[in-house]
Amino acid sequence: MTRRSGHTASVKDVAALAGVSLGTVSNVLNRPDRVRAGTRQRVEKAIEELGFVRNESARRLRNGTSDTIAYVMLDASNPFFTDVAQGIEEEAERSDLSVITCNSNSQAAREATYLRRLEQQRVQGVLITPIDAQHPLLDELPRRGTPVVIVDRVHGQDTHCSVAVDDVLGGELAARHLLDVGHERIAFIGGPDSIGQVRDRREGAQRALSAAGVPLSRLTDLSTSALSVAEGRGAGERLAGLPASRRPTAAICANDLLALGLLQQCVGQGLVVPDDIAIVGYDDIEFAAAAAVPLTSVRQPRNRLGALAAELLIDEATNVDHEHQHVLLTPELVVRGSTLRPPATQRRRR
């Protein structure tokens, strides 16, 4: 039997070349101990000659299972989410599973389309950093048999597991640090408000000011349409255009991409960081420490976040005694040059 160009060999092709039944080929693939040695060798030779590769996904789907889980991330351009995805992949690999990664790009319609497609493909489960953690579709999938774990969002209901970082605390840490080093006119830069983390991080900053007795009117809210470098540059242009007497002396950015854009714009317009304006980012991505002025940032345990979420999803998909959990991880402030000048002795050495 000659293999046709462009033709993918099937089990039928293997059976025909070896002169055996389809059941015998199936036994060689799945229960080789049940097949006589001579017959088994004949089938194995046919498999090799035809270049047959078994369709493991199809086999598992016929059995009502899948060897794949999926992660629907919020924004693939943000290294934070690729680090989360890496943690998911590492945990999935330990369970011999593959990961499909999708990017909603903060678009609700795109997110819903991915969720429906993944359900149709009968993935073992879905991890998602949703635009809205209360979206009805996130409850519908588990009711129809596809487990869902919410990643980087707080979700207190019993329909899913969730793993998040305490963003209210993270906002508090950022604002408290700026207050401690002498700033009272602070800008909060982030948006849109449809993103839960933005709301939580702003709330944390407000709590820190209130606890310190600083009027909330001292917190200038600069909303952005996205959490991107370009939006950070735009916020920097708005800040630099304010009279020095009214300009905030520090800024908390809802993520590091905004902070990097803000830093770039402020420096480009002649402002000195941190003397004229101190900057705190959020996430502590790799680029934060490598910036021209290293960024102070609120660090999230990104890899751990993804790995723990995947662990919960796999347990839900395979363990009949699974119980939903809601895990809240703790952020950490990492202080660098964008909020603190080095000691005078270090400055002289430079």
N, C-alpha and C positions, 0 to 999 in steps of 0.2 A: 504494500500500500504506500503510495507516494503522498506526502503532505502537500496540500495546495498552498501556493504563495498567499500570505495574508490570512490563512485559515488557522484559527485557534483549535488545537486538538481537543476533542471531547472524550468523555468516558466511552461513548459508543465507538469512536475511532480506535481507542485502545482495545476494546473488546473484540472488534473486527480483526485487527492485526494479530492479536494473540490467539484468536480462535476460541474465545471463551464467552460466557454470558456476562451481562452487565452486573449481575449479583456477584460473580467471581471477582470482577475488577473492584467492586465496592468492598468486598472482604479483604482483598490485598491491601487496599488503602486504609481500611479501618480496623480489620481484625485478621492480620496476616497469619496468625497462629492457626487459623481454621483452614488454611489453604495448603495443599500438598506442595512440597518444595519445588518440584519440576514445573508445576502450573504457575506457582508464584514467580519463579525466575522468568518464565515466558511473558508474563504480564509486565514485570519490571523492565524487561528488555524492550517491550513495545512502548512503555511509558518513556523510556530514554530515547528511543528512536524517533518518536513523534514530538518530543519536547513537551509532553503533557504537564501542565501545572494545575493542580486541583484548585477549585474555586472555594476556598475555605469560608468566605463570607456568605456565599450562596448556601453552603451546607448548613451553617449555623442559623441562617435566616429560616431555612426549612424547618429547623428545630425550634423556631420561635425565639432565638437569641441572636446576639450580635457580638462581635469582638471589638466594637468601636464605641467610644464615648465622644462627646463633642463639647467644645468650649466656645460660647458666643461672647467675644470680648467687646468692650465698649469702643475702643479706639486703638487700632493697630499701630498708629503713628507714635503712640506714647510708650516708651520703653517699660513703664511700669507693668503694662498688661502683657508684654512679651515675657517679662520675668515671671509673672503669675503663670503664664502658659507653660513655661519651662518646668515649674514645680508640678503642674498637672501631668505633663508628659513623663516626668521621672516616676511619679507614683503609678501612672498607668502602665508603664513599662514593667514595673514589678509584678503587675497582675497579667502580663502578656496581652495588653490591650493597646489598640491604636487610638490616636486622638485626631478628630477633625476640628480645625480651628476656623472660626468664622468671625468676621469683623462687621458689627452693626454700624460702625461709624457714627454712633449717637443718633441714628435715624430709626424712629419707631417702626415705620413700615418695613424697613429692611430687616430689623430684628424679628418681627412677626413672620416674615417670609422664611427666614432661616429656621425658626422654631418649627414651622409646619413641615418644611422639607426634611428636617432631621427626624421628626416623628414618623414621616412616611418611610424613611430609610431604616426605621426601627433600630436606631442606636440604643445602646444599653442604658444610656442616661445622658442628661444635658447639664452642663455647668454654664452659668450665665452671669455676667455682670450687666444687669438690666438697666435700661433708662428709667423705668418705673418698677420698683420691686413689687408693687401691688397690682400689676397688670393682670387681668383675668386669665389670659392665655397661660400664665405661669402656674395657675391652679388647674387648668384644664388638662394639661399634659399628664401630670401624675394620676389624675382620675382615669385617664385612658391607658395607663400602664407605662408611661415613660417618666422615670424619676427625674426630678429637677433639684439642683443645689444652687442657691443664690451665693454668688461670690462678690466680696467687697461691698456688700449691702447688708444692713440689718433687716432681718425678716423674722418677726416674732410669732408668726402663725405656725400651726402644726402640720401644714401641708408640705413643707419642705424642710431640709436642713439649710443652714446659712452659715457662712464664715465671713467675718468682716473685721476691720480694724476700728477702734474707737476714735472716730473722726472728731467728735466733739472734744474729747480729751486732746487730740492732736492740735486743734485750733487753739485750745487753752494754752498748751505748751508754747506754741509760737508767740501768742500775744503776751503771755507772762514773761517770756524771755525779753521781748522788746521793752516791756514796762520796766523790767529789772535793770536794763542798761540805759534807762533814762528817757525813753520815748513815750509821748502821750498823744501825739497826733499821728494816727496810724491809718493806712489805707488797707482795705481788704479787696483783693482783686480776684475775680472768678465769676464763672457763669457758663451756661445759663442755669437758672434756678431750678430747672426740671431735673438737674443732676443732684441726687440726694447728698453726695459727699460735699458739694459746694455749700449747701444749706447747713450741714452739720459743722463744717469747719468754721463757717461764719458764726454760727451759734456759740461755738467754743471760744472764739475770740471775744465775742460780746460778754460771755460769762466772766472771762478773765478781767476785762475792763471793769465790769460791775463789782467784782470782788475786790478790786483795787481802789474803788471809789472814783473811778475816772468816768465822766459823763459819756454816754454812748454817742453823743454828738461829735466826739473826738474821733470816732471811727468812720472814715470816709469809704463809702461803698462804690467801687468802680466795677460795674458789671461788664462781662465779656460774653460774646456769642459762642465762644468755644474755648477749650483749655489748650491753647496752642501757642507756639512761639510768636506767631504773627499777632495774635491778640495781646500778648504780653508787650510787644513793641508798641502797639496802639495805646495801651494803658500807660506806658512810659511817656509817650508823647503828650498825653493828657496831663500827666503829673508834672512833667517838666514845664508845661505851659502855665501852670498856676503861679501866682505871685509867691515869693519865698515866705512871706508872712503867713500865708494860708496853706502852703504846701505841706502835706504829711512828711514827717521826717523818717518814716519807716513804712514798709509794706509787707503784708502777708499775702502770698499768692496761693491759690487753691491747688496748684501743682507746680512741679519744677519747670515744665515747659514754659508756662507763663512767666515764672521767675527769671528764666534765662533770656526770654524776649525783653522783659522789663530791664534787666541788667544791661543788655546790649544797647537799648534805646537811651537809657539814662547816661551811660558812659559816652555814647555818641553825641549827646547834647551837652556835654561838659560837666555833668554832675559827678561827684566823687562818691563812690560806694566804699565804706559805709558812712563817710563824714556827712555828705549832704542827704543821703537816703540809705537806710539799712533795709536789707531784703531777706525775707524768709520764704523758702520754697516748701514744697510738700511732696513726698514720696522718696526722696534721696536716691534718684536714679544715678547711674554711673557718671553721667555728664555733670552732675551737680558739683562734685569735688574737683572736676577738671576745668571748670569755668575760669575765665580770666581773673575774676575775683571769686574764689571758691564759695559756694553757696551754703549758708546755714539752711538746713532742711529738716522737716519732720520725717523720720525714716519709718517706713512700713516694712514688715517682714514679708516681702513679696513672694519669694519662693515658698516659704512655709504656708502662706495663705493658699496658694494653688495646690500644694501637695495635700494639705488637710482637707480641702474641699473635694479633691478627687478621691481621697480615702473614704470620706463619708458617702459619696455617690456610689462607689463600687460596693460598699457595704450594703447600701440600700438596695442595689440591683441584685445582690447575691444572697443576702441574709434575710430569711423570713422573720427573724426576731428583731430586725432593725428598728431603732427608735430615733426619731428626729432630734437633732441637736442644733443649738444656735451658739456658735463660738464667737467671742469677741476678743480679738488680739489687741495687744497694747503697743502704741507707737512710741517712738523715742526721738528726742530732739538731738540733732547733731550740729554743734556750733562751729561755724567757720568764719572766714574773713568778711563775708557780706554783712555781718552784724557787729563784729568786734575787730577793732584795729589791733595789730600785734603790739606787744610791749615796746616801749621806746628803744630798748637795747637791741631788739630784733630788727627794728626799722633802720637803726644805724648801721647794722651789719650788711644790709642789702645794697 
